[in-house]
Amino acid sequence: MEYLEQAIAWVRQEPEAALGAAAGAYLLLFVLCLATLIRQGALARRQAPRIPVVPGARPQPTRYGEEAAGADRAEIGQCLQKVGLVRYDAFANIGGEQSFSVALLDAGDNGLVISGIHSRSDLRIYVKPVLAGGSPQELTDEEREAITRSRAGGPDVPEAKAPAAGGGGRDAARR
């Protein structure tokens, strides 16, 4: 409140200086707004699509109705939409089903299958193409199973098993 009272007193004592300061502030704001508008216009021109303008030409109409729906269905059919997952033990001495094969397919059963082979020292990742449910490269049994699961609607994920009453688990360690 004290600053406000001092400012009002200064304006009353030096009205010409206060008017000059206000005019300078307005001029500064005007210049900043003008610079912002110029930069925004330049940015909009850089981002505008480069479409040639033909005099007298009419813009193409937007697709509506069945034509648009059919085109959308065709585009959606090419999206990856089916997933099949198989986890397994690649080596007899390593447990926990850390190796995997996952198939990612579109509506036409085209896509890819990714396999990760886990060993004690490393993990190797392999990717193979899938065309109409098959592959030009030789597939492992697990990769074929992942493709089959993907075509059938997804992975079979087992439900988590509940610990037996009074059995192990975290609560047993706390007792």
C-alpha positions as CSV (number, residue, x, y, z in Angstrom):
1,M,0.0,0.0,0.0
2,E,2.9,2.3,0.8
3,Y,4.3,1.9,-2.8
4,L,0.9,2.9,-4.3
5,E,0.7,6.0,-2.1
6,Q,4.3,6.9,-3.2
7,A,3.4,6.4,-6.9
8,I,0.3,8.6,-6.5
9,A,2.3,11.3,-4.8
10,W,4.9,11.2,-7.6
11,V,2.2,11.5,-10.3
12,R,0.7,14.6,-8.5
13,Q,4.2,16.2,-8.1
14,E,5.5,15.4,-11.6
15,P,2.5,15.0,-14.0
16,E,4.6,15.6,-17.1
17,A,7.2,12.9,-16.1
18,A,4.4,10.4,-15.2
19,L,2.7,11.1,-18.6
20,G,6.0,10.5,-20.4
21,A,6.6,7.3,-18.5
22,A,3.1,6.0,-19.3
23,A,3.5,6.9,-22.9
24,G,6.9,5.2,-23.1
25,A,5.4,2.0,-21.5
26,Y,2.5,2.0,-24.0
27,L,4.9,2.5,-26.9
28,L,7.1,-0.4,-25.6
29,L,4.0,-2.7,-25.3
30,F,2.9,-1.6,-28.8
31,V,6.3,-2.5,-30.3
32,L,6.4,-5.9,-28.5
33,C,2.9,-6.7,-29.7
34,L,3.8,-5.7,-33.3
35,A,7.0,-7.9,-33.2
36,T,5.0,-10.8,-31.8
37,L,2.4,-10.5,-34.6
38,I,5.1,-10.4,-37.3
39,R,6.9,-13.5,-35.9
40,Q,3.5,-15.3,-35.6
41,G,2.8,-14.5,-39.3
42,A,6.2,-15.7,-40.4
43,L,5.7,-18.9,-38.4
44,A,2.3,-19.5,-39.9
45,R,3.7,-18.9,-43.5
46,R,6.4,-21.5,-42.9
47,Q,4.0,-24.1,-41.5
48,A,1.4,-23.6,-44.2
49,P,1.2,-26.5,-46.7
50,R,2.7,-25.8,-50.1
51,I,-0.4,-26.1,-52.2
52,P,-0.3,-24.5,-55.6
53,V,-3.1,-22.1,-56.2
54,V,-4.7,-22.5,-59.7
55,P,-6.9,-19.5,-60.7
56,G,-10.5,-20.5,-61.1
57,A,-10.0,-24.0,-59.6
58,R,-12.4,-25.2,-57.0
59,P,-11.2,-27.0,-53.8
60,Q,-11.8,-30.7,-53.7
61,P,-14.8,-31.7,-51.6
62,T,-14.3,-33.5,-48.3
63,R,-15.2,-37.1,-48.3
64,Y,-18.5,-38.0,-46.5
65,G,-20.7,-41.0,-46.0
66,E,-19.9,-44.4,-47.3
67,E,-17.0,-43.3,-49.5
68,A,-15.2,-41.9,-46.4
69,A,-16.2,-44.9,-44.3
70,G,-14.9,-47.3,-46.9
71,A,-11.6,-45.5,-47.1
72,D,-11.3,-45.4,-43.3
73,R,-11.9,-49.1,-43.1
74,A,-9.2,-49.8,-45.7
75,E,-6.7,-47.7,-43.7
76,I,-7.7,-49.3,-40.4
77,G,-7.2,-52.7,-41.9
78,Q,-3.6,-51.9,-42.4
79,C,-3.0,-51.0,-38.7
80,L,-1.5,-53.6,-36.4
81,Q,-4.4,-54.9,-34.4
82,K,-3.8,-58.5,-33.5
83,V,-1.3,-59.6,-30.9
84,G,-0.2,-63.0,-30.0
85,L,2.3,-63.8,-27.2
86,V,4.2,-66.9,-26.3
87,R,6.6,-67.1,-23.3
88,Y,8.9,-70.1,-23.0
89,D,12.2,-71.5,-21.7
90,A,14.7,-71.5,-24.6
91,F,17.2,-73.5,-22.7
92,A,16.7,-76.4,-20.3
93,N,18.9,-75.0,-17.5
94,I,17.2,-71.5,-17.5
95,G,13.7,-71.3,-16.0
96,G,11.1,-68.5,-15.6
97,E,9.9,-68.4,-19.2
98,Q,12.1,-65.3,-19.9
99,S,12.2,-66.0,-23.7
100,F,9.3,-64.8,-25.8
101,S,7.8,-64.6,-29.3
102,V,5.2,-61.9,-30.0
103,A,3.3,-61.6,-33.3
104,L,1.8,-58.2,-34.4
105,L,-0.6,-58.5,-37.3
106,D,-3.1,-56.4,-39.3
107,A,-6.5,-57.5,-40.5
108,G,-4.9,-59.3,-43.5
109,D,-2.6,-61.3,-41.1
110,N,0.5,-59.2,-42.3
111,G,3.0,-57.8,-39.9
112,L,5.9,-59.2,-38.0
113,V,7.0,-61.6,-35.3
114,I,9.6,-60.6,-32.7
115,S,11.4,-63.2,-30.7
116,G,13.7,-62.7,-27.7
117,I,15.9,-65.5,-26.7
118,H,17.1,-65.1,-23.1
119,S,20.3,-66.9,-21.9
120,R,22.4,-66.5,-18.7
121,S,24.7,-63.9,-20.4
122,D,22.5,-62.0,-22.9
123,L,19.3,-61.5,-24.7
124,R,19.1,-61.8,-28.5
125,I,16.2,-60.3,-30.4
126,Y,15.0,-61.5,-33.8
127,V,12.4,-60.0,-36.1
128,K,10.8,-61.8,-39.0
129,P,8.1,-60.6,-41.5
130,V,4.7,-62.1,-41.6
131,L,2.7,-62.2,-44.9
132,A,-0.8,-63.6,-44.9
133,G,-0.1,-65.6,-41.8
134,G,3.2,-67.1,-43.0
135,S,6.8,-65.9,-43.4
136,P,9.3,-66.2,-46.1
137,Q,11.8,-67.0,-43.4
138,E,11.8,-70.2,-41.4
139,L,9.7,-69.9,-38.2
140,T,10.3,-71.6,-34.9
141,D,7.5,-73.5,-33.2
142,E,7.0,-70.7,-30.7
143,E,6.8,-68.1,-33.5
144,R,4.2,-70.1,-35.3
145,E,2.3,-70.4,-32.0
146,A,2.4,-66.6,-31.5
147,I,1.0,-66.1,-35.0
148,T,-1.7,-68.7,-34.4
149,R,-2.6,-66.9,-31.1
150,S,-2.6,-63.5,-32.8
151,R,-4.9,-64.7,-35.5
152,A,-7.2,-66.3,-32.8
153,G,-7.5,-63.0,-31.0
154,G,-4.6,-62.6,-28.6
155,P,-2.5,-64.2,-25.9
156,D,-3.8,-66.6,-23.4
157,V,-2.7,-65.0,-20.2
158,P,-3.1,-67.3,-17.2
159,E,-4.7,-65.9,-14.1
160,A,-2.5,-65.2,-11.1
161,K,-2.6,-67.9,-8.6
162,A,-3.7,-66.9,-5.1
163,P,-1.4,-68.1,-2.3
164,A,-2.7,-70.9,-0.2
165,A,-4.3,-70.0,3.1
166,G,-1.5,-69.9,5.7
167,G,1.0,-70.6,3.0
168,G,3.9,-68.6,1.7
169,G,4.0,-65.1,0.2
170,R,4.9,-61.7,1.7
171,D,2.5,-62.1,4.6
172,A,4.2,-65.3,5.8
173,A,7.6,-63.5,6.0
174,R,6.1,-60.8,8.2
175,R,4.6,-63.3,10.7
